[in-house]
Amino acid sequence: MIQNEQIADHLLKGNKITSLEALDLFQCFRCASRISELKNKGFIISDKTVETTTGKHVSQYWMEEDNYIHNFKIFMTVFAQNPKFVVGKNNQMEFI
């Protein structure tokens, strides 16, 4: 799995991520660049500046729940081969 896919998957699962977490989880030294690439592919990703426990300010990224279906469709189009899915119960995506 490439870093873009790992980060997109992490965010789609409802997690947030900072550059420090991306380095720890995915050995990704350029989280902001990976986020920019994902946005250029059509993902809707929110961000804000947060303060760490040591007083440093870093960007934190996440995907809003309201954009889940849009982002999931982009994920399947960009990263999955031959994607086939439908919108199921509670607007969750289901594979067919």
C-alpha positions as CSV (number, residue, x, y, z in Angstrom):
1,M,0.0,0.0,0.0
2,I,1.4,3.4,-0.9
3,Q,1.5,6.3,1.6
4,N,-1.4,8.1,-0.2
5,E,-3.6,5.0,0.1
6,Q,-2.5,4.4,3.7
7,I,-3.4,8.0,4.7
8,A,-6.7,8.0,2.8
9,D,-7.7,4.7,4.4
10,H,-6.8,6.0,7.8
11,L,-8.9,9.1,7.4
12,L,-11.8,7.2,5.9
13,K,-12.0,5.1,9.0
14,G,-12.8,8.3,11.0
15,N,-9.3,9.0,12.3
16,K,-7.4,12.3,12.3
17,I,-3.7,12.6,11.5
18,T,-0.8,15.0,12.0
19,S,2.6,14.9,10.3
20,L,4.0,13.4,13.5
21,E,1.5,10.6,13.4
22,A,2.0,10.0,9.7
23,L,5.7,9.6,10.3
24,D,5.0,7.1,13.2
25,L,2.3,5.1,11.4
26,F,3.4,5.1,7.8
27,Q,7.0,6.3,7.8
28,C,5.8,9.3,5.9
29,F,8.0,12.4,6.1
30,R,5.9,14.6,3.9
31,C,2.3,14.3,5.2
32,A,1.3,17.8,3.9
33,S,2.4,16.8,0.4
34,R,0.5,13.5,0.6
35,I,-2.6,15.4,1.7
36,S,-2.2,17.9,-1.1
37,E,-2.0,15.0,-3.6
38,L,-5.1,13.4,-2.2
39,K,-7.0,16.8,-2.4
40,N,-5.9,17.1,-6.0
41,K,-7.4,13.6,-6.7
42,G,-10.7,14.9,-5.4
43,F,-10.8,14.0,-1.7
44,I,-12.4,16.5,0.6
45,I,-10.1,16.8,3.6
46,S,-10.4,19.3,6.5
47,D,-7.5,20.7,8.5
48,K,-6.7,22.9,11.4
49,T,-3.6,23.9,13.4
50,V,-3.3,22.1,16.8
51,E,-0.9,22.5,19.6
52,T,1.1,19.4,20.7
53,T,1.9,18.6,24.3
54,T,5.3,20.2,23.8
55,G,3.8,23.5,22.6
56,K,4.6,23.0,18.9
57,H,1.9,23.8,16.3
58,V,1.2,21.2,13.6
59,S,-1.6,20.7,11.1
60,Q,-4.2,18.0,11.8
61,Y,-6.2,16.5,8.9
62,W,-9.5,14.6,8.9
63,M,-12.4,13.8,6.6
64,E,-15.9,15.1,7.7
65,E,-18.5,12.4,8.1
66,D,-20.8,14.4,5.7
67,N,-18.3,13.8,2.9
68,Y,-17.9,10.0,3.6
69,I,-19.7,8.7,0.5
70,H,-17.9,11.2,-1.8
71,N,-14.5,10.4,-0.3
72,F,-15.2,6.6,-0.4
73,K,-16.1,6.8,-4.1
74,I,-12.9,8.7,-4.8
75,F,-10.9,6.1,-2.8
76,M,-12.4,3.2,-4.8
77,T,-11.9,5.0,-8.1
78,V,-8.3,5.9,-7.3
79,F,-7.0,2.9,-5.4
80,A,-9.2,-0.1,-6.1
81,Q,-9.1,-2.2,-9.2
82,N,-12.5,-2.8,-10.8
83,P,-14.5,-1.1,-8.0
84,K,-18.1,-2.2,-7.7
85,F,-20.1,-0.8,-4.8
86,V,-23.6,0.5,-3.9
87,V,-24.9,2.8,-1.2
88,G,-26.3,0.5,1.6
89,K,-28.0,1.1,4.9
90,N,-27.3,4.3,6.7
91,N,-25.5,5.7,3.6
92,Q,-22.6,3.2,4.1
93,M,-20.9,1.8,1.0
94,E,-21.3,-1.9,0.3
95,F,-19.3,-4.0,-2.1
96,I,-21.1,-6.1,-4.7
